[in-house]
Amino acid sequence: MNKDNQQSVSFVMLTAFIAVAVMLIILNYCILCIVPVLSALWLIINYWNFLVRVWQTLPRDAILIKDYSTYFIKIRIWNLLGCDTYAKIFKRNVEKHPNKIAFKHESSSWRYIEVEQLSNQIANYFKEQGLKRGDIVALYMESCPEYVCIWLGLSKIGVIVALINNNLRADALAHSIKVSNCSAVIIGKEQIDALAEIINTTTDDKLNDLFTNSNVYIKNYIDDTALINTPISKAINLDYVLKEISKSAPEKDISEGSSKDQMLYIYTSGTTGMPKAAIMTQSRAIYMAMGAKHIAGISEHDVVYTPLPLYHTAGGILGVSSVLLGGSTCVIRSKFSASNYWTDCLKYECTVAQYIGEMCRYCLASPPSEADKNHQVRLILGNGLRPQIWEDFVTRFNIKKVAEFYGATEGNANMINTTNKVGAVGFIPFIGEPFYPVTLIRVDPDTNEPIRGENNLCIKCKVGEPGLLVGKIRKTTENSFSGYVEKSASEKKIIKDVFSKGDKVFNSGDVLIRDEHNFFYFKDRTGDTFRWKGENVSTSEVEAAISNIVKLKDCIVYGVEIPHTEGKAGMVAIVDESSDLDLDKLSAGINKSLPAYARPLFLRIVKTPVSLTGTFKMKKNDVQNDGFDLTKVAEDPLYFNEGRKFVPLTQELHDSIVNGAKRL
């Protein structure tokens, strides 16, 4: 082959090589492009509905994430500046506006500097008495500004304050004081008789030792001579001894405080069994209060109305923290009054009002007044506004925004609904789920135990499926679980090996439902749901329906056992003080609004109000234990639901039901 031919072959081979190389590069580039394109198409095809929901909720979620980030960053900045406790943060607010009104109560007003000074006196006095960091004092008095000053002052020297329900009496009161392991008790003048009663009757050595060694202090009491020859004759008048105490801050003690310190014991409401003392740390209270403030949109210019008990989280943390942490003004009412709720808001020029439990129903049932719409309240904050009366409530009282939240004092599965979505207790952004692991799991309706899959792990609920709300326990402040004073009670609220081996979640004890947009709706408490005719009956849903039928009267729904039958039959107790309950309208309303399996078989008409907890939850145990036993319910009329009407429950009819002769 001559030289020219060799060059030609070489050129062709080089050209072919380059062409192949270029084609391979192009092909490889195409493959690199095709893979993500195909992946994107696969994701779109398989997750189209999910992506649509994410897009639809993006504006809602973006606002929540912005608000969350704002308060999270603010708390971090506080911590960097050394402000990691209530005392340190409140001092900044005092320095900013010492003469601004912090609290209003009845006809009195308390400036920021006055709250600071009284709390300093409390701190200095009890330090002189030998109390030290980690000691415990029980606080048992009515809601008032002094109440806040007392626990704030004690927290300045590291003393933990057990907030005792001021409505408790007898055994429940003795139990709450005892489990706190307190070394002193501070009471208000209204609680003298209740404390004297348990001193007279208790046989507990621990309590006797506490009460007989001058460890009881009385606030707001004038006539000391009235205590002579009483069980608390050695009680110390706190107002008297504070007169000579310094108003200067115990700077060294305050500086030693940290965000990890236990600050308060807040008790569960005790709807079933005795109250349990939940541990509230400084950081937990700060995150909880600041979260509600920023996400709900409360500013330092707001006047917050709280007729809620200060021994509970909603009033005692969220309400008063608008002052202690947020720089607002707070109006405290010692006892809730439905007829005065909006009158107070108008009188004190409130812009934000708190509610809880059945308060909204009581307000709606009260006679109309000029204050209903003439107030300046733009926002109401709370939990327990039933969806059945939601729209009627906001319409009648001209409420622009409802911030309905879900949460428990000791829990880590908290959320809030600031979108005015009727009935929702909160929502979790789709993109926030990995960072805030709160979800619903399947449970057995009879045992309330988690249902586990083949791998022995729990099963997450689908959209629209009722389930137990749980929050994964992690070391971060937002997902931590401080538990209760009684360790055994803490263990009962923890479920292990849930989504992976070794993990733990907080058991809220509540059954909720989640919709396709990640809004959550409260359904019932575990244990309150009962099974009848193969269906799960939610007592709260039946209570809400019947309450509307009977013009918002108090009612309690519960399950009762009947021999020879499976599950529990429904029973309702209705409070009818005015004796105007129309049984025909009740029967017609129940048949119209409730499915057959959810209609109560038994009716008890109660002439006196049912016992309430301090957070306006009705105590079921008192009536549930009586059931439909005629010998136990001698004074209240009992009826049986024949389907079309309620008929008196006679002994003959009772016996036929019990022995199985009556077809149910």
C-alpha positions as CSV (number, residue, x, y, z in Angstrom):
1,M,0.0,0.0,0.0
2,N,1.5,3.3,-1.1
3,K,1.9,6.2,1.2
4,D,-1.2,8.1,0.0
5,N,-3.4,5.0,0.6
6,Q,-2.0,4.6,4.1
7,Q,-2.8,8.2,5.0
8,S,-6.3,7.8,3.6
9,V,-6.9,4.7,5.7
10,S,-5.5,6.4,8.8
11,F,-7.7,9.4,8.2
12,V,-10.8,7.3,7.8
13,M,-10.0,5.3,11.0
14,L,-9.4,8.5,12.9
15,T,-12.6,10.0,11.6
16,A,-14.5,6.9,12.5
17,F,-13.0,6.8,16.0
18,I,-13.9,10.5,16.6
19,A,-17.4,9.9,15.3
20,V,-17.9,6.9,17.6
21,A,-16.5,8.9,20.5
22,V,-18.8,11.8,19.8
23,M,-21.7,9.4,19.4
24,L,-20.9,7.8,22.7
25,I,-20.5,11.2,24.4
26,I,-23.9,12.3,23.0
27,L,-25.5,9.0,23.9
28,N,-24.1,9.2,27.4
29,Y,-25.3,12.8,27.8
30,C,-28.7,11.7,26.6
31,I,-28.8,8.9,29.1
32,L,-27.8,11.3,31.8
33,C,-30.6,13.6,30.8
34,I,-33.1,10.8,30.2
35,V,-32.6,9.3,33.7
36,P,-33.7,12.3,35.7
37,V,-36.5,13.1,33.2
38,L,-37.8,9.5,33.5
39,S,-37.4,9.7,37.3
40,A,-39.3,12.9,37.4
41,L,-42.0,11.4,35.2
42,W,-42.2,8.4,37.5
43,L,-42.5,10.6,40.6
44,I,-45.2,12.7,38.9
45,I,-47.2,9.7,37.8
46,N,-47.0,7.9,41.1
47,Y,-47.2,10.9,43.5
48,W,-49.3,13.3,41.5
49,N,-52.0,13.6,44.1
50,F,-49.4,14.1,46.9
51,L,-47.6,16.8,44.8
52,V,-50.9,18.6,44.2
53,R,-51.6,18.6,47.9
54,V,-48.2,20.0,48.7
55,W,-48.7,22.7,46.1
56,Q,-52.2,23.5,47.5
57,T,-50.9,23.8,51.1
58,L,-47.7,25.6,50.3
59,P,-48.9,29.1,51.2
60,R,-50.3,27.8,54.5
61,D,-47.2,25.8,55.3
62,A,-44.8,28.6,54.3
63,I,-46.5,31.0,56.8
64,L,-46.2,28.4,59.6
65,I,-42.6,27.7,58.8
66,K,-41.8,31.4,58.8
67,D,-43.5,32.0,62.2
68,Y,-41.9,28.9,63.6
69,S,-38.4,30.0,62.4
70,T,-39.0,33.5,63.8
71,Y,-39.6,32.3,67.4
72,F,-37.1,29.5,67.2
73,I,-34.4,32.0,66.2
74,K,-35.5,34.5,68.8
75,I,-35.2,31.9,71.5
76,R,-31.7,31.0,70.3
77,I,-30.7,34.6,70.3
78,W,-32.0,34.9,73.9
79,N,-30.0,31.9,74.9
80,L,-26.8,33.4,73.3
81,L,-27.4,36.5,75.4
82,G,-27.8,34.5,78.5
83,C,-31.6,34.8,78.7
84,D,-32.7,31.2,79.1
85,T,-35.2,31.4,82.0
86,Y,-38.4,33.3,82.7
87,A,-36.7,35.5,85.3
88,K,-34.0,36.7,82.9
89,I,-36.4,37.3,80.0
90,F,-38.9,39.1,82.1
91,K,-36.2,41.4,83.5
92,R,-35.6,42.6,79.9
93,N,-39.3,43.5,79.6
94,V,-39.2,45.3,82.9
95,E,-36.2,47.4,81.8
96,K,-37.9,48.1,78.5
97,H,-41.2,49.5,80.0
98,P,-41.2,49.4,83.8
99,N,-44.4,51.4,84.1
100,K,-46.5,49.6,81.5
101,I,-49.5,47.6,82.9
102,A,-48.6,44.0,83.1
103,F,-51.8,42.6,84.8
104,K,-55.3,43.7,85.4
105,H,-57.5,42.0,87.9
106,E,-60.9,43.2,89.0
107,S,-60.2,46.9,89.9
108,S,-56.5,46.6,90.4
109,S,-53.6,47.1,87.9
110,W,-50.1,45.8,88.2
111,R,-47.2,47.5,86.5
112,Y,-44.2,45.5,85.2
113,I,-42.0,46.9,87.9
114,E,-44.5,46.0,90.6
115,V,-44.6,42.4,89.4
116,E,-40.8,42.3,89.4
117,Q,-40.5,43.7,92.9
118,L,-43.0,41.4,94.6
119,S,-41.5,38.4,92.9
120,N,-38.1,39.5,94.2
121,Q,-39.5,39.8,97.7
122,I,-40.9,36.3,97.4
123,A,-37.5,35.0,96.3
124,N,-35.5,36.8,99.0
125,Y,-37.9,35.8,101.8
126,F,-38.0,32.1,101.0
127,K,-34.3,32.0,100.5
128,E,-33.9,33.4,104.0
129,Q,-36.2,30.5,105.2
130,G,-33.6,28.0,103.9
131,L,-35.3,27.0,100.7
132,K,-32.7,26.1,98.0
133,R,-32.5,25.1,94.4
134,G,-34.5,21.9,93.7
135,D,-36.9,22.3,96.7
136,I,-40.6,22.2,96.1
137,V,-43.4,24.5,97.3
138,A,-47.1,23.8,96.7
139,L,-49.2,26.8,95.6
140,Y,-52.9,26.5,96.3
141,M,-54.9,29.8,95.7
142,E,-57.2,31.6,93.4
143,S,-56.1,33.1,90.1
144,C,-54.7,36.7,90.6
145,P,-51.5,38.6,89.8
146,E,-49.9,37.6,93.1
147,Y,-50.2,34.0,92.0
148,V,-47.9,34.7,89.1
149,C,-45.5,36.7,91.3
150,I,-45.2,33.8,93.7
151,W,-44.2,31.1,91.3
152,L,-42.0,33.6,89.3
153,G,-40.2,34.6,92.5
154,L,-39.6,31.1,93.7
155,S,-38.3,30.1,90.3
156,K,-35.6,32.9,90.7
157,I,-34.0,30.9,93.5
158,G,-34.5,27.6,91.7
159,V,-37.5,26.4,93.8
160,I,-40.0,24.2,91.9
161,V,-43.7,25.2,92.4
162,A,-46.5,22.6,92.3
163,L,-49.6,24.4,91.0
164,I,-52.5,22.8,92.9
165,N,-56.0,23.0,91.5
166,N,-57.8,25.5,93.8
167,N,-61.1,23.5,93.4
168,L,-59.7,20.3,94.9
169,R,-60.9,19.1,98.3
170,A,-60.5,16.1,100.6
171,D,-58.6,13.1,99.2
172,A,-57.7,14.7,95.8
173,L,-56.2,17.7,97.5
174,A,-54.2,15.6,100.0
175,H,-53.0,13.4,97.1
176,S,-51.8,16.4,95.0
177,I,-49.9,17.9,97.9
178,K,-48.4,14.6,98.9
179,V,-47.1,13.5,95.5
180,S,-45.4,16.9,95.0
181,N,-43.0,16.2,97.9
182,C,-43.2,19.8,98.9
183,S,-41.6,21.3,101.9
184,A,-44.1,24.2,102.2
185,V,-47.6,25.2,101.1
186,I,-48.8,28.7,100.1
187,I,-52.5,29.2,100.1
188,G,-55.0,32.0,99.5
189,K,-57.6,33.1,102.1
190,E,-60.3,31.2,100.1
191,Q,-58.5,27.9,100.6
192,I,-58.2,28.0,104.4
193,D,-61.2,25.8,105.2
194,A,-60.3,23.2,102.5
195,L,-56.7,22.9,103.9
196,A,-58.0,22.7,107.5
197,E,-60.3,19.9,106.5
198,I,-57.5,17.6,105.2
199,I,-55.3,18.5,108.2
200,N,-58.1,17.3,110.5
201,T,-58.8,14.1,108.6
202,T,-55.4,12.9,107.2
203,T,-53.6,10.1,108.9
204,D,-50.6,10.4,106.6
205,D,-47.4,11.0,108.6
206,K,-45.8,13.0,105.8
207,L,-48.7,15.4,105.5
208,N,-49.0,15.7,109.3
209,D,-45.3,16.6,109.6
210,L,-45.7,19.2,106.8
211,F,-48.7,20.9,108.3
212,T,-47.6,21.0,112.0
213,N,-44.2,22.7,111.5
214,S,-45.2,26.2,110.4
215,N,-44.8,25.3,106.7
216,V,-48.1,26.9,105.7
217,Y,-48.2,30.5,104.4
218,I,-51.3,32.5,103.7
219,K,-51.5,35.3,101.1
220,N,-54.0,38.1,101.0
221,Y,-55.3,37.4,104.5
222,I,-56.0,40.1,107.1
223,D,-57.6,38.7,110.2
224,D,-54.9,36.4,111.7
225,T,-56.9,36.1,115.0
226,A,-59.5,34.0,113.2
227,L,-56.9,31.2,112.9
228,I,-56.5,30.7,116.6
229,N,-57.5,27.2,117.7
230,T,-57.8,26.1,114.1
231,P,-55.7,23.3,112.5
232,I,-53.6,26.0,110.8
233,S,-53.1,28.3,113.7
234,K,-49.3,28.2,113.1
235,A,-49.7,29.5,109.5
236,I,-47.6,32.5,108.6
237,N,-49.2,35.6,107.1
238,L,-47.1,36.1,103.9
239,D,-48.2,39.7,103.4
240,Y,-47.0,40.6,106.9
241,V,-43.6,39.0,106.7
242,L,-42.9,40.5,103.2
243,K,-43.1,44.1,104.3
244,E,-39.5,44.3,105.5
245,I,-38.0,42.1,102.7
246,S,-35.8,43.6,100.0
247,K,-37.3,44.3,96.6
248,S,-33.9,43.9,94.9
249,A,-33.4,40.9,92.6
250,P,-31.3,38.0,93.9
251,E,-28.9,38.3,91.0
252,K,-26.6,35.5,91.9
253,D,-29.4,33.0,92.2
254,I,-31.0,34.1,88.9
255,S,-27.7,33.9,87.0
256,E,-27.3,30.3,88.2
257,G,-30.7,29.3,86.6
258,S,-30.7,27.5,83.3
259,S,-33.2,26.4,80.7
260,K,-33.0,22.8,81.9
261,D,-34.3,23.7,85.4
262,Q,-37.6,22.2,86.5
263,M,-39.9,25.2,87.1
264,L,-43.4,24.0,87.7
265,Y,-45.5,20.9,88.4
266,I,-48.7,21.2,86.5
267,Y,-51.3,18.5,87.2
268,T,-53.5,16.7,84.8
269,S,-57.2,17.5,85.1
270,G,-58.1,14.2,86.7
271,T,-61.2,13.3,84.7
272,T,-60.3,9.7,85.5
273,G,-58.4,8.8,88.6
274,M,-56.2,11.1,90.7
275,P,-54.4,14.1,89.1
276,K,-50.8,13.4,88.0
277,A,-48.1,16.1,88.3
278,A,-46.4,16.8,85.0
279,I,-42.9,18.3,85.0
280,M,-42.6,21.7,83.3
281,T,-39.0,22.8,82.7
282,Q,-38.0,26.4,81.9
283,S,-37.2,25.6,78.2
284,R,-40.4,23.6,77.7
285,A,-42.5,26.5,79.0
286,I,-40.6,29.1,76.9
287,Y,-40.9,27.1,73.7
288,M,-44.6,26.3,74.3
289,A,-45.5,29.9,75.2
290,M,-43.5,31.6,72.5
291,G,-44.7,29.2,69.8
292,A,-48.3,30.0,70.6
293,K,-47.6,33.7,70.7
294,H,-45.8,34.0,67.4
295,I,-47.8,31.5,65.4
296,A,-51.2,32.9,66.6
297,G,-49.9,36.4,66.0
298,I,-49.9,38.0,69.5
299,S,-47.9,41.2,69.9
300,E,-46.7,43.3,72.8
301,H,-49.5,45.8,72.0
302,D,-52.2,43.2,72.6
303,V,-54.4,43.0,75.8
304,V,-55.0,39.3,76.5
305,Y,-58.1,38.1,78.4
306,T,-57.6,34.9,80.4
307,P,-60.5,33.7,82.5
308,L,-58.7,30.3,82.7
309,P,-57.3,28.8,85.9
310,L,-53.7,29.7,86.3
311,Y,-52.8,26.3,87.8
312,H,-53.2,24.9,84.3
313,T,-51.1,25.2,81.1
314,A,-53.4,27.3,79.0
315,G,-53.9,30.1,81.5
316,G,-50.8,29.7,83.7
317,I,-48.3,29.3,80.8
318,L,-49.8,30.6,77.5
319,G,-51.9,33.3,79.1
320,V,-49.5,34.9,81.6
321,S,-46.4,34.4,79.4
322,S,-47.9,37.0,77.1
323,V,-46.6,39.3,79.8
324,L,-43.6,37.5,81.2
325,L,-42.1,36.7,77.8
326,G,-44.0,38.8,75.3
327,G,-44.4,42.2,76.9
328,S,-48.2,42.3,76.5
329,T,-50.9,43.1,79.1
330,C,-52.9,40.3,80.6
331,V,-56.4,40.6,82.2
332,I,-56.9,37.9,84.8
333,R,-60.4,36.8,86.0
334,S,-60.4,34.5,89.0
335,K,-63.4,32.5,87.9
336,F,-64.9,32.1,84.4
337,S,-68.3,33.6,83.9
338,A,-70.2,33.1,80.6
339,S,-72.4,36.1,81.1
340,N,-69.4,38.4,81.9
341,Y,-66.9,37.0,79.2
342,W,-67.6,39.6,76.5
343,T,-68.5,42.3,79.0
344,D,-65.0,42.0,80.5
345,C,-63.4,42.0,77.1
346,L,-65.3,45.2,76.3
347,K,-64.5,46.8,79.7
348,Y,-60.7,46.1,79.6
349,E,-60.4,46.7,75.8
350,C,-59.0,43.2,75.2
351,T,-57.8,42.3,71.7
352,V,-57.1,38.6,72.3
353,A,-59.2,36.2,74.4
354,Q,-58.5,32.7,75.6
355,Y,-61.0,29.8,75.8
356,I,-60.9,26.2,76.7
357,G,-63.2,23.2,76.9
358,E,-66.8,24.0,77.1
359,M,-66.5,27.8,77.6
360,C,-67.6,28.6,74.0
361,R,-70.8,26.5,74.5
362,Y,-71.6,28.3,77.7
363,C,-71.0,31.7,76.1
364,L,-73.2,30.7,73.2
365,A,-76.0,29.6,75.6
366,S,-75.9,32.9,77.5
367,P,-78.5,35.6,76.7
368,P,-77.4,38.1,73.9
369,S,-75.9,41.4,75.0
370,E,-74.5,44.6,73.4
371,A,-71.0,43.4,74.3
372,D,-71.3,40.4,72.0
373,K,-70.1,42.5,69.0
374,N,-68.9,45.8,70.5
375,H,-65.7,44.4,71.9
376,Q,-62.3,44.7,70.2
377,V,-61.3,41.0,70.3
378,R,-59.8,40.1,66.9
379,L,-58.4,36.7,68.0
380,I,-59.4,33.9,70.3
381,L,-56.9,31.3,71.3
382,G,-57.6,27.9,72.9
383,N,-58.7,24.4,72.4
384,G,-62.0,22.6,72.6
385,L,-64.2,24.7,70.3
386,R,-66.5,22.0,68.9
387,P,-67.0,22.0,65.2
388,Q,-70.8,21.8,65.7
389,I,-70.9,25.3,67.2
390,W,-67.8,26.8,65.6
391,E,-69.5,28.9,62.9
392,D,-72.4,30.0,65.2
393,F,-69.9,31.1,67.7
394,V,-67.6,33.2,65.4
395,T,-70.7,34.7,63.7
396,R,-72.5,35.8,66.9
397,F,-69.4,37.2,68.6
398,N,-67.8,38.6,65.4
399,I,-64.5,36.8,65.7
400,K,-62.1,37.3,62.8
401,K,-59.6,34.6,63.7
402,V,-59.7,31.4,65.7
403,A,-56.4,29.9,66.8
404,E,-57.5,26.4,67.9
405,F,-54.6,24.3,69.2
406,Y,-54.0,20.8,70.3
407,G,-51.6,20.0,73.1
408,A,-50.9,18.4,76.4
409,T,-48.9,19.8,79.3
410,E,-46.6,16.9,79.3
411,G,-46.9,16.0,75.6
412,N,-44.6,16.5,72.6
413,A,-47.3,16.2,69.9
414,N,-48.6,19.8,69.8
415,M,-50.0,21.7,66.9
416,I,-52.1,24.7,66.1
417,N,-54.7,25.8,63.5
418,T,-54.4,29.4,62.5
419,T,-56.2,29.2,59.2
420,N,-59.8,29.3,60.5
421,K,-60.4,25.8,59.2
422,V,-63.5,24.7,61.0
423,G,-63.0,21.9,63.4
424,A,-59.3,21.4,62.8
425,V,-57.1,21.3,65.9
426,G,-54.0,22.0,63.9
427,F,-51.9,20.9,60.9
428,I,-48.4,19.7,60.1
429,P,-46.7,20.9,56.9
430,F,-45.9,18.1,54.5
431,I,-42.3,19.3,54.2
432,G,-42.1,19.5,58.0
433,E,-42.9,15.9,58.8
434,P,-39.3,14.7,58.9
435,F,-38.4,17.4,61.4
436,Y,-41.6,17.1,63.5
437,P,-42.3,13.4,63.8
438,V,-45.9,13.5,65.0
439,T,-48.4,11.0,63.4
440,L,-51.3,8.6,64.0
441,I,-51.0,4.9,64.6
442,R,-53.6,2.1,64.6
443,V,-54.8,0.9,68.0
444,D,-57.2,-1.8,69.1
445,P,-60.5,0.0,70.1
446,D,-61.1,-2.4,72.9
447,T,-57.7,-2.6,74.5
448,N,-56.3,0.7,73.3
449,E,-53.1,-1.2,72.5
450,P,-51.2,-0.4,69.3
451,I,-51.8,-2.8,66.4
452,R,-48.5,-4.2,65.1
453,G,-47.6,-5.5,61.7
454,E,-45.6,-8.6,60.7
455,N,-42.3,-7.0,61.8
456,N,-43.9,-6.2,65.2
457,L,-43.8,-2.5,64.5
458,C,-46.7,-0.1,64.6
459,I,-48.8,0.8,61.6
460,K,-49.4,4.4,60.5
461,C,-52.9,5.4,59.8
462,K,-54.1,6.3,56.3
463,V,-55.9,9.5,55.5
464,G,-59.3,9.6,57.1
465,E,-58.5,6.7,59.4
466,P,-58.9,7.3,63.2
467,G,-55.7,6.6,65.1
468,L,-53.8,7.3,68.3
469,L,-51.7,10.5,68.1
470,V,-48.1,9.9,69.0
471,G,-45.0,12.0,69.0
472,K,-41.5,10.6,68.6
473,I,-39.3,11.3,71.7
474,R,-36.0,12.9,70.9
475,K,-33.5,14.8,72.9
476,T,-34.4,18.1,71.2
477,T,-36.5,20.5,73.3
478,E,-39.4,20.4,70.9
479,N,-39.7,16.6,71.0
480,S,-38.6,15.8,74.5
481,F,-40.7,14.3,77.2
482,S,-40.1,15.4,80.7
483,G,-42.8,13.1,82.1
484,Y,-44.4,13.1,85.6
485,V,-43.1,13.4,89.1
486,E,-44.2,9.7,89.6
487,K,-41.9,7.7,87.3
488,S,-44.4,4.9,87.0
489,A,-46.9,7.3,85.4
490,S,-44.3,8.4,83.0
491,E,-43.6,4.9,81.8
492,K,-47.2,4.3,81.0
493,K,-47.2,7.2,78.5
494,I,-44.3,5.8,76.5
495,I,-44.7,3.3,73.7
496,K,-41.5,1.5,72.5
497,D,-40.4,-0.1,69.2
498,V,-42.9,1.9,67.2
499,F,-41.4,2.6,63.8
500,S,-38.0,1.0,64.4
501,K,-36.4,-1.1,67.1
502,G,-35.5,0.9,70.1
503,D,-37.4,4.1,69.3
504,K,-39.9,5.6,71.7
505,V,-43.0,7.8,71.3
506,F,-45.3,9.8,73.6
507,N,-48.8,8.3,73.9
508,S,-51.2,11.3,73.8
509,G,-54.1,9.1,74.7
510,D,-56.2,10.9,72.1
511,V,-57.8,9.6,68.9
512,L,-57.6,12.0,66.0
513,I,-58.2,11.9,62.2
514,R,-56.0,13.4,59.5
515,D,-57.4,14.7,56.2
516,E,-55.6,14.8,52.8
517,H,-54.2,18.3,53.5
518,N,-52.7,17.2,56.9
519,F,-55.3,18.9,59.0
520,F,-55.9,17.0,62.2
521,Y,-59.3,16.7,63.9
522,F,-60.0,15.5,67.5
523,K,-62.2,12.5,67.7
524,D,-62.1,11.1,71.2
525,R,-60.0,10.0,74.2
526,T,-58.9,6.4,74.2
527,G,-61.1,4.7,76.7
528,D,-64.0,7.0,76.0
529,T,-64.6,5.3,72.6
530,F,-66.7,2.1,73.0
531,R,-67.8,-0.6,70.6
532,W,-71.5,-1.4,70.0
533,K,-73.0,-3.5,67.2
534,G,-69.6,-3.9,65.7
535,E,-69.0,-0.2,65.4
536,N,-66.8,2.2,67.3
537,V,-68.8,5.0,69.0
538,S,-67.1,8.3,69.8
539,T,-68.5,9.7,73.0
540,S,-67.4,13.3,72.1
541,E,-69.2,13.2,68.8
542,V,-72.4,11.9,70.3
543,E,-72.1,14.5,73.1
544,A,-71.8,17.3,70.6
545,A,-74.8,16.1,68.6
546,I,-77.0,15.7,71.7
547,S,-75.9,19.0,73.2
548,N,-77.1,20.8,70.1
549,I,-80.5,19.0,70.2
550,V,-81.1,19.9,73.9
551,K,-80.2,23.6,73.5
552,L,-76.6,23.3,74.7
553,K,-77.3,21.7,78.0
554,D,-74.5,19.7,79.7
555,C,-74.5,16.1,78.8
556,I,-72.2,13.1,79.2
557,V,-72.1,10.0,77.0
558,Y,-70.5,6.8,78.1
559,G,-70.7,3.0,77.5
560,V,-72.4,0.6,79.9
561,E,-72.2,-3.2,80.0
562,I,-75.2,-5.3,79.5
563,P,-75.1,-9.0,80.3
564,H,-75.3,-11.4,77.4
565,T,-74.2,-8.7,74.9
566,E,-71.0,-7.8,73.2
567,G,-69.4,-4.4,73.6
568,K,-71.1,-1.6,75.5
569,A,-74.4,0.2,75.0
570,G,-74.6,3.9,74.9
571,M,-75.9,5.9,77.8
572,V,-76.4,9.7,78.1
573,A,-76.8,11.8,81.3
574,I,-78.3,15.2,80.6
575,V,-78.3,18.0,83.1
576,D,-81.9,19.5,83.2
577,E,-82.0,21.9,86.1
578,S,-85.0,23.8,84.6
579,S,-87.0,20.6,84.0
580,D,-87.8,21.6,80.4
581,L,-86.2,18.7,78.5
582,D,-88.5,17.6,75.7
583,L,-88.1,13.8,75.3
584,D,-89.9,13.7,72.0
585,K,-87.7,16.3,70.4
586,L,-84.6,14.6,71.9
587,S,-85.6,11.2,70.4
588,A,-86.4,12.7,67.0
589,G,-83.1,14.7,67.0
590,I,-81.1,11.6,68.0
591,N,-82.7,9.5,65.2
592,K,-82.1,12.2,62.7
593,S,-78.5,13.1,63.5
594,L,-76.9,9.9,64.7
595,P,-76.5,6.5,63.1
596,A,-78.4,3.6,64.8
597,Y,-75.3,2.1,66.5
598,A,-74.4,5.5,68.1
599,R,-77.9,6.3,69.5
600,P,-77.8,5.9,73.3
601,L,-80.1,3.2,74.7
602,F,-80.3,4.7,78.1
603,L,-81.0,8.2,79.3
604,R,-80.5,9.6,82.8
605,I,-81.9,13.1,83.6
606,V,-79.7,14.8,86.2
607,K,-81.2,17.6,88.2
608,T,-78.0,19.0,89.6
609,P,-74.8,20.1,87.6
610,V,-72.3,17.4,86.9
611,S,-68.8,17.9,88.5
612,L,-66.4,19.7,86.3
613,T,-62.6,19.8,86.3
614,G,-60.9,23.2,86.4
615,T,-60.6,23.1,82.7
616,F,-64.3,22.5,82.2
617,K,-64.2,18.8,81.4
618,M,-67.1,16.8,82.9
619,K,-66.2,14.0,85.2
620,K,-67.7,10.8,83.8
621,N,-66.7,8.4,86.6
622,D,-69.4,9.7,88.9
623,V,-72.3,8.7,86.6
624,Q,-70.6,6.0,84.6
625,N,-70.1,3.8,87.7
626,D,-73.9,4.0,88.4
627,G,-74.8,2.7,84.9
628,F,-78.5,2.0,84.5
629,D,-78.8,0.3,87.9
630,L,-82.1,1.5,89.4
631,T,-80.8,0.9,93.0
632,K,-77.9,3.2,92.4
633,V,-79.8,5.9,90.5
634,A,-82.8,6.3,92.8
635,E,-83.2,10.1,92.6
636,D,-82.7,10.7,88.9
637,P,-85.2,9.5,86.3
638,L,-84.0,6.7,83.9
639,Y,-85.3,6.0,80.5
640,F,-84.9,3.4,77.8
641,N,-84.7,4.2,74.1
642,E,-87.4,2.1,72.3
643,G,-86.3,3.4,68.9
644,R,-89.1,6.0,68.4
645,K,-89.3,7.4,71.9
646,F,-87.8,7.2,75.4
647,V,-89.9,5.2,77.9
648,P,-89.4,5.1,81.7
649,L,-87.0,2.3,82.8
650,T,-89.1,0.3,85.1
651,Q,-87.8,-2.6,87.2
652,E,-89.6,-5.1,84.9
653,L,-88.1,-3.5,81.8
654,H,-84.7,-3.4,83.5
655,D,-84.8,-7.1,84.4
656,S,-85.9,-8.1,80.8
657,I,-82.8,-6.2,79.5
658,V,-80.4,-7.7,82.0
659,N,-81.6,-11.3,81.5
660,G,-81.6,-11.1,77.7
661,A,-85.4,-11.3,77.2
662,K,-85.5,-7.8,75.7
663,R,-84.2,-7.6,72.2
664,L,-81.6,-4.9,71.7
